[in-house]
Amino acid sequence: MTTLAVPAIEFERPVDTRVPVTVLTGFLGSGKTTLVNRILTEQHGKRIAVIENEFGEVGVDQELVIGAEEEIFEMNNGCICCTVRGDLIRILGNLMKRRDRFDAILIETTGLADPGPVAQTFFVDDEMQDRLRLDAIVTMVDAKHIAQHLGIEREAKEQIAFADVILLNKTDLVDGTRLDELEAQIRGLNSAARLHRTQDAVIDLDCILDVGGFDLSRAMDVKPTFMEPEYPFEVVNIYELPLGMYELALQPGPDATMNVLLGSLATPDRAGIDERLMERVLAFSDEAFWVNSGDSLTPGRGVHRLTLAQTPMRFPFMLTEGGTVGLYTEHRPEEYALQLIGPSGLVEPVSRVEFAPAHIHDREISSVGIAIPGEIDGKRFQEWVSVLLREKGADIFRSKGIVAIKGEPARWVFQGVHMLFGGSADRPWGDEPRHNTMVFIGRNLDRQALTSGFRACLV
């Protein structure tokens, strides 16, 4: 009997020409910016477009990232998971118009972001799915401080649970026994992710870039509602308004900005909302019109981004025609004690339509941004920071910034996590006006005390 050898048939896999996207997440102070700097400066032969997001009132992260040839885009409008259908889609769309200038995209989320809605963008939006490939969610974990956040902050657990790759960072600050305990705790939240221990975010880039780690079925196991539609607005308050002057009045809330849209409706109920739902979703993906307190809104114009760093926060608008009006808000109005005030006083909505929020921040967590020109006395600044972190460090999750020290030719960059604080000289100021930009993120922050404390350091 003769046995014939049948040659194995090899099937050539189709080449995936979509752009790989890495989502970098991790709780405040875990070392994301340090890792971004390493990615931008390593000789890996790839061109990477970086999208950064801050939970803060002033943009600091882009100044903390080392200058490189890669394109860097900063989103300083609060939390990326709360605006996933807005700025993120717009920036990604603009990036793809320059496809020949980069090989991969890195999205660094704020330390308070839930990575789920960010990942969902690459599956629920057809254009994004055709042109972009979510390669992996990389989560950085601060070995020194993660334990105190896991039991309190939901985001810290979600970031670990969704990870495809976990970097247990700052291992030099914790002994070996504690590291083993932390790793076991992390494995209890996510046993499937690849885990690496790192110091100063040093990692072989092949371990985190283009690793093909994202698994949609596992994401569905972590969050069964992963593929359900999520909207850029959480609430639509519906009003019956005669023509006249009106005003939105707000109080400080979880973000330093909030997107709103004022639009007419056919009926004062869910049917009126559904009739123009996709139109509103697309409007939230367009570039927003920035509005400072006291400036006027324009109903029907599109999305307005309210800046909420000033008090009082009042935004007037004129209705030239009466009728049914929907107020679409990125957050729940009660998070900002939002009120609509008309010619005769407070106006209550006739109905309200709620959409399942992608993410809700702890109202006690906020950011305080300080941006002041001029120079500081270095000794007074160090004394102020020392006292501040000794007394309030447990509630200050993250501090970072750039300051101009009198007599020093270079910018001084500082970063802190709780009581840990460090800084170093950066590039020379040159012809750039000397200024001070910083942000504090934490629980129950005292804006007035922080601002006045820093002003006392000015020369």
Buried (B, 14 or more C-beta within 10 A) or exposed (E): EEEEEEEEEEEEEEEEEBBBBBBBBBBBBBBBBBBBBBBBEEEBEBBBBBBBBBBBBBBBBBBBBEEBEBBBBBBBBBBBBBBBBBBBBBBBBEBBEEEEEBBBBBBBBBBBBBBBBBBBBBBBBEEBBEBBBBBBBBBBBBBBBBBBBBEEBBBBBBBBBBBBBBBBBBBEBBEEEBBEEBBEBBBEBBEEBBBBBBBEBEBEBEBBBBBEBBEEEBBEEBBEEBEEEBBBBBBBBBBBBEEEEBBBBBEBBBBBBBBBBBBBBEEBBBEBBEEBBEEBBEBBBEEBBEBEBEBEBEBEEBBBBBBBBEEEBBBBBEBEEEBBBBBBBBBBBEBBEBBBBBEEEEBEBEBEBEBEBBBBBEEEBBBBBBBBEBBBBBEBBBEBBEEBBEEBBEBBBBBBBBBBBEEBEBBBBBBBBBBBBEBEEBEEBEEEEBBBBBBBBBBEBEBEEBBEBBEEBBE
